[in-house]
Amino acid sequence: MKVANLVGSRFKERPADCVIDSHALMVRGGYIKYVSNGIFSEFPTMRRVTRKIEEIIRQEMDAIDGQEVLFPVVLPADLWDESGRYESVGSELLRFTDRNKARMVLGMTHEEAAVQLVRDYAQSYTKYPFMIYQLQRKFRDEARPRAGMIRVREFTMKDAYSFHTSQEDLEAYYKVCYDAYNRIFRRAGAPEVITVASDSGMMGGNLSHEYMLLTPVGEDSIVICESCDYRANMEAAANHMVNENNEATAELSCVETPHCKTIEAVCDFLKSDVKNSCKAVVYQKNSDDKFVVAFVRGDYEVNETKLRNLVGEDIHAADITENDPLVAGYIGPFGLSEEVEYYIDVTLKNIGNLVAGANKEGYHYTGLNLERELGNVEYVDITKVKEGNVCPCCGKKTITIKRGIEVGNIFQLGTKYTKSMNMTYVDENGKQQYPIMGCYGIGVGRLAASICEAHHDEYGPIWPISIAPWEIEICCLRVDDEETKKVADDLYAKMSASGADVIYDDREGVRPGAMFSDADLIGAPIRIVVSPRNLKDNVVEVKTRDKSVDVTVPVDQAMEYVRDLREKLFQAIAEA
């Protein structure tokens, strides 16, 4: 490939609408082009990156006995009716009606399609276990697409589905996939990826892990213990904070707090520490609008995923009117209407002297003691973890929070889909059983963008050699100089013939600075510069994109040197 023929323009200016660096570099470097909100076309440069990632994924999936299949992008709503997700999944699922008035959906995930594909085939225990996977386009109608390819609406994903006859077999294979994913991310040059315990969300199941690439621009909060191996997504992280409240128990008193409808305003008015306050956060169930109140310590935030899991259904922020059994701004656990469902968080445990709403307009309680006023209190975990909390594994106050981008996930689904879709098999005793499923996903474009985000400088991506669009770039600085052109042409021809993945810049009239700027944006890990100045000493310049190598090599040794350098770069990835 020659740069002169490469489809896609490169330019210097940073686009104003690109918030993060990887998005800006991919637009500037001719990788992607905006089509619509959260939808991009990919230029050849980007396709070469994603194709290499896809090949790594295929090799690793095939190595653990995966069999590649392909599901439709457009699916009949009837399949999603069978699983129950047509109604339960929100507006992220794009629903439409075709010309024959049939209800259809665009696949955002393919559990239903996987079950439909194999339920007629796998009716005997002798067919199990097996795993099928695909690399396919999907559509998820994200409310807030952002960050270029990191959060989009249309995307390519590898999703795999395993089927088993026992939980033990699923767990054994889950570990096999867990290890395969670690190899995929290492081979793709992303050693920053870590595994964290996560919430299964709409996927269902009891156990799941996310693979997170740690980066300050990540949209997910990752809870990490600095003393042990505990790691979890904020949604799933257990809050084991311990109150060290030394205030003596006081008498319950109802005091006037005019115009104080936030916990901060109340504590400021009463000259009280917010850590001794009880904050009420109100939601309503989606199914019937019944109120659900989460009581948490004033300086903590509600973890809506934890609360939703306790409630057992979707919830939304409450809209409280004068006719409702709640007094907005003055809600507390003592004297609360029996019509209201409520939960008391662990952050309120062992505080004997609380400030809380009195369920009366303009009034709050001071001296509230939950055990004294309410009797036996069941504390639950419904808050987000904070820095310095107690680790649920080692018990030390060494919890820290970092940012990350989710690039993969694995789930133990159990029988959620096989049971709802009536997929059964006959076991060795002649009894009908439901297969047990696992699910394993990787976002291909998101992984590419995340690696760019983690590996770049102000000039362009610094691609790992395993997924770089080209491994080697040859820059001919004087096309009009006969000797320079001949040496560069010969190197390009010999390297191409040897099977090297090389791109050649022999454009006429392009200044060296502009040529190097384009080379930085293309991001080939190895660059060979051929110039009249170097050829005076019969050498060419060889450098790496990460600036770790910058040497001159005799022309007749360049092929061997670059071959060895390429092998070293691949070896460094394997050993990372």
N, C-alpha and C positions, 0 to 999 in steps of 0.2 A: 504494500500500500504506500502511495505517495501522498504527502500532505497536500500537494496541489490538487489532488483529486478527491480529498476527503470531504464528504458532505457535512456541512455544519460550520458555522462561522465562529471565530474566537475574537474576543475584544477585551479591552483593558478596563473599561468603566464598570463599576459595581452597580447592578440594577437596584433601583430604589426600593422595590417591593420585596427584596430578598432579606429576610430577617437574620438567618444564620449563614455561616460561611459556606457550608457544603452546597446549599441551594444556589448561592451567588456564583460559586466556582463552576457548578454544573451548567448554569446558564451561560456564563462567560466562556466556558470551554467547549461549547457546542455539544453538550451531552443530552440535554432535554429542551423541549420547547413547550411553553404553556399553551394549552388548548382551551380549558375551561377550569372552573374552580375545583382544585384537587384532581385534575386530569392533565396528563402530559404525554406528548409524543417523545420517543427516544430516537436520537440520532445514532449513526453507526458506532460512534465511540462508546456510548452508554450500552448499546446492545452487546458489544464485545465484553464489557465488564460483567454484565448480568449473565451472559452466556457462559462465561467461565465459572461464575458462582453456581449456576445451574448444573454444570458438569461435575463440579466437586460434590454437590448434593446428590446427583444421580449415582456417582461412584460409591458414596457412603451408604446410600439407601440400598443399592444392589448388594453391597457387601454384607448387609444384615438381612438378606433374603426378601427385600422389598420387591414388589412387582409393579411396574409403571402402568397406569391406566389413564384415562382421560374422561372427565365428567363434563356435561354441558354447562355452559355459562347461564343459559336460560333454562329454568326449571318450572314444572307445573306446581302451582300452589298446593295441589292435593298432597304432594309429598310432605310439605311443611305442615299441612293440616294433620297428617298422621303423627308427626312428632310433637305437635302442639305449639310449634314455634312460630307458625304463621301469625298467630294472635299475640303470643307472649313477647316476641322480639319487637323492638320499637321501630322508629322511622328509619333506622340505619338500613333495614331491609327494603329494597326498592320493589314495590309491587306494581303490576300493570296488567291490563287486559289486552289480549291480542285481537286480531280481526275477527276471530270466531267467538269472541266474548269469553274465551277461556282465561281464567285467572293465572297469572304467571309471576315469577320473581326472578331477579338477577341474583345469581349465587354469590353470597358473601362468605359462605363456608359450605362444606359439602358432606356433612355427616349423613343427611338424609339420602343423598345420591349414592353414597358409599353403601349404605344398608340396602337400598333398592337394587344396586348392581349385583350383590352377592347373596341375597337372601334365598333365591331359588337354587343357587349352586351349593351353598354350604348347609345342607339339611341333615348331614350326618357328622358325628363327632370325628370321623376319619379324615375330614377335610381340614381340620384345625391343627395348629394355629396357622394363620397367614397374615401378611401385611400387604396392602395396596397403597400406592402413592401416585400423585399427579403433580405436574407443574402447569398451572393454569391461571388465566386472568380471572379476577374477581371484582365485584363492585360492592362497596360499602358506602352508603350515603352519609358520610361523616358530616356532622353539623359544623365543625370548624376545621377544615383542612388547613394545614400549615407546614412550614419548613420544607418546601419542595417535595422531594420523594419520601420524606419521613412520615408524613401523615397525609395520605391521599384518599381519593374515593375509588379510583380504579387502579389495580395493582396486580402484579404476578406473585403467586405464592406457591410454595411447595406444601401440600398437606397430605399427610399419611394417616391411614386408619388400620389398626391391627385388631384381630378378632381371636378370642380365646375361649376355652371351656372351663377355666378356673381363674380365680383371683390370683393364685400363686403364679400361674403361667403369665398372666398379664404383668405382674410385678417384676418377674424375671426379664420379660421383654422390654418393659419400661426402662429398666436399668441399661439394657443393650442400646436403646434409642438415646438415652441420656448420654452415654459415652460417645455414640456416633455424632451427636450434636456438638459435643466438645471438640471432636476431631474436625468437623465441618468448619467451625469458627476459627480454629487454629490454622487450618489449611488456607482459609480465606484471608489470613493475616490480621485477625482481630483478637489478639490475646487479652484485650481489655474486657471481653465478654465474660460475665459471671452468671451463675445460676442463682435464682432466688425462689423461695416458696411464694406462691401466688394464690389469688382467689379464682375459682373456676368460672365465675360469672355465668353468662348465658349458655356456656358450653356444657355446664353440669359436671357431675362427677365429684369425687371426694379428694383427689390429690392432683396438684398441678404445679409445674415449675415454669418460670419465665427465664429466658436468656437475655440479659441486659448488657448493653455496651455502655460502660461508664463514660459520661461526658457531661461537662457543666451545662450544656444546652438541652440535655434530656428533659422530656416532659413528665417522666415518672420519678417518684421519690423512692429510693431504695434504703431500707433500714439495715445497717451493717453493724455487727459487734466487732470492736477492735481487739477483743481478747480471745474470741473463739470463732468458729466457722458459721455462726448464725447469720443468715441473710434472708430478707423477705421484702416483697413489694409492700409499700405502705398500706395497701388495701388488705393485706393478709397478716401484717406484722402484729404480734401480740403485745399489748400494753401492760407491762408488769411494773409500772411505777409504784413506788411506796411512799405514802404520805408521812412526813415527819412533823406533823402539826403539834405544837407544844401549848397551844392556847387551851386554857381550862374550860370545861363545859360551863355554859352560861344558861340563864333562864330564858325560855322562849318569850320573845317580845315582838308584837306587831307594831311597826313604826311607819309613820307617814313618809313617803318618798315621792313627792310631787314631781311630775314630768321626768321621771327617771325610768326610761323604758329599755335601756341597755345595761348589761352587767357592769360595764365600765362606768357609766353615769351613776349607777347605784353605789358602787364601791367608792367612787370619788365623793359622793354626797355624804356617805356614812363614815368616810375616812377609814375604810376597811381594805385589807389586802385581798386582791382578786383571787388569790389562792385559797381563800376561805369562803368562796362564794359558790353557789349552785346555779348554773346557767341552764335555761330551758331552750331547746331547739325543737321547733314543731314541724311535723310533716303530716301528710295525709296519704292513705292507701289509694293506689290507683283504681282498685276494684270498686270501692264503695265510699271513698273520701272520709273514712273514719280517721280521727286524729290519732297521731302517734307522737308522744313527747319523749325526747332524749334529754335526760338530766346529766350534765357533765360539770366538772370543775371549771370555773370561770376562765381559766387561761388555756383550756384545751379545746380542740375542734372535734366535731363529730366525724367519725369515719362512716360515711353513708353506705359503703359496701357491707361493713360489719352489721350495721343496723338493718339493712335490707335483708340480709341473711337471717337475722333473728326474727324479723317480722314475717318472713316467708313469702314476700311478694314485693313488687315494685312500689316505690313511694315517691312523693314529690313534695316540694316546699309548700307549707300550708298557707291558705288564705283565710284568715280569721275575721269573722264579722261579729256584729253586736249580738246576733242571735245564737252564737255558738257557745258551748260550755267552757270556753277559755277566755281569760282576760289578757289580751295581748300586752306584752311588756311586764306582766306581773304574775307569771306562772311559776308555781312551785310544787314540790311533791307532797306537801302536807295540806290536806283539805282539797285536793284535786278531785274534779268530778269523776264519778265512777264510769261515765260514758267514754272516758279517754284511756287509751292504752299507753302505758309509759314504761320506760326502762331507766335504771339508775346505774351509772357507769362506775367502774372500779376506782376512778380518780377521786371519787367522793368518800371512799372508805376511810374510816379512822379519823375523820374530821368531826370534832364534837361541837363546833361552834360556827355554824354556817349562816351566811346571808342568802336568802332565797325569796322568790316571789310568794306573796300571801294569797294569791288568787282573788285579789280584791283591787279594784282600780285605785292606783296611787299609794299602795302599801306593800312593804316587804317584811319578812321575818328576819330577826337577828337571833342568834343563840340557837338556831335549829340543829337538833341532834337527830339524825335519821333513825337510828335504832330506838331511841326513846320515843319519838313521835310516831313512827310507823310500825314498830315491832320488828319482826323478822324481815330483814331486807335482803333481797337477792341482787347481788351486784353482777353486772355483765360488762364485757369489754366492747365498747362502741366508740372509742376515741382513737385519733391518730397519735402515733408514737412521736415523742419529741427527743431531741438531742439530750444525752445524759440519762435517759431512762435505764431501768434495770433490764439486762439481757435475760430473756426467758430461758436460755440454755445454761449459761455459766453463772448467772446471778450477779454479775458485776455491773456497775454503772458506767458502761463503756459503749452505749449505743450512739452511733453517729448516723447521719442521713446524707446520702449522696444522690446525684441525679443520673439518670440513665435512659437509654432508648431501648425499648423492647424489640429484639430482632428475631425471636423465636419463642415457641411455647410448646409444652407437652402436657397432656391431660390423661388421667385415668377416668374414663367416662362411665365405666360400669355397664349397666344394662339400660341406661336412660333411653337410648335410641332403639335398641333391638326390641325392648319390651313395648315401647309405644308404637313401633312400626310392625310388631308381630313377626319378628324374625326369630325362628326357632330351629333347633336341630335335635336329633334323636341321639341320646347318650348311649353308652355301652350297655346300659340296663334297659334300653327301650323306652326311656322316659323323655318327654319333651322338655327342653331347656332353652333359656335365652343366652346367646353368646355375650361375652364381656368384651367391651371395646376400649382401645386406647386411641388417642389422637395426637398428632405431632405436626407442627406448622413452622415454616420459616418464610418471612417476607423477603423476596429476592431484591427488589428495588430498594426497599428500606435498608437492607443490609448493606448494599452498595453505597447508599447515601450516608449511612452511619459510619462506615469505614472511612469515607471521604472526610466526614466531620472530625473523626479522631486522628486522621493522618493527612494533614495539609499544612501549608504555610501561607503567607500572604500572596504568593505567586500562583498557587495551584495545588491540586491533589498530589499526595505522595503515595501512590498506589503500592500495595504489596505486590511483589512480582507475580504471585499466583493468580491475581485477578486483574492486573493492569491491562488496559486495552491493547497495548503493545509492550513487550518486554524491553525492546531496544529501539532507540531512535538515532538515526544518523543525520547529522546536520552538515550540509555542504555550504560553507560560507562564501565561496566564490565560484558560482556555476560558470562564470565567464572565463575562469582560469582552467586551461586544458588539463594540466596535471591534477589539480584539485578535484575536478569533475571526474577524471578517470579513476583516481583512488577511491573516491566516495562511491562511484558506480560499481566498482569491483567488489568493495566490501558489501554493498547491498545485495549484489547478485550472489556472492558466495554464502552470505548469511541466510538469505532466503532459500537457497538450494539446500542448505544444511538443515532446514526445518525451523530455523529461528523465527520468532514472532517479532518482525521488525517493520518499522515505518521510516520512510526516507523523505527528508525535506530538501529538495533541490530546486526550490522556487527561484526564479530569476527576479532580480530587483528588490529582494527583501533584505533589509538591513539585519545584521547579526542580532541586535537587540530585540527586534520584532520576532525573529526566528526563535530565539531563546525563550521569549515570553510565551509564544505558542507551544513550545516544547514543555515548558513548566505546566501549562494548562492541560496538555495531553498526559503528562505525568509518567512517561515511561521510566522505569527504575534505572535503566542504563542509557547513557547518552554518549555517542561518539561524535566528536567535532573534528571535521577535516577542513584545514585552512592552509593557505599558502605559507603563512608564517611558520606553522608547525612542520610543514613538509620540507622546509629548508633543512631541518634536522632529521628528515625521514621518519617523523613520528606523527601520531594522531593523539588527540586528547580524549581520555575516557573518564567519565565522572558519573556518580550516582545522583539520583534526584534528591536523596536525603542528605547530600553533601558529605557523606562519610568517606567517599573515594573521589580523588581528583588527581589523576596521574597522566603522564605522557608515555605512550607505548610505541615501540618501533612498528612500522606499518606491517611488516611481515609476521609480527607476533600478535597483532590485534585480534585476529580470529580466536586464537587459543586463549588469550587473556580474557576476552569477553565471555567465552564459553565457561571458563573456570569461575569468573565473577558471577555469572548467572547461576551456576550450581551452588555457590556459596550463599547467594540470596535465598534460594529455595531451601537450602539446609537450615538457614537461620530461622525461617518460618516453621520448619518441622521441629526445631528444638525450642521454640518459644514456649 
